[in-house]
Amino acid sequence: NGVLLYFEISYHPSLDVTDDISVNITPNASGSYQIELGNLIAYTEYNVSIQAFTVAGGGIEELRVERTLEGTPDPPIDVVISMVTSTTAILSWQAPLDPQGIIASYNVSYNQTIPCSGNVSSFEIMLTRDNFTYTFVNLEEATNYVFSV
């Protein structure tokens, strides 16, 4: 089969075959190799191939498909407060454009500064990933709130 010249490692997102990145690794005395693939996108499936080369050319290519780990999601979009009364408000939103994984839950909260005392009151609840609205009830009249999701 010949003297091993180098290994070629190529990778690209499975859905984008035009963005192929290749790295050549020269053999070492230990015969043990490790490479870190860079500039990967969170929660993306990649085609990764490795091929050994001698003076005669490339050997059989080994192909694997792997998915990167989840990342931190982008913020929810289209966040709206509606149906505001003196004691209730409805918060609604849409899923992030790039969730970088599977959304497990949404944390919905509010902060309220109590007039005259300067004390801060807050409330937080975790909602399942299928909920895109939450109705806040028992709010205090004539009070400013900061809502977040």
Salt bridges, closest charged atoms under 4 A:
GLU45 OE2 - ARG67 NH2 3.84
GLU66 OE2 - ARG64 NH2 2.70
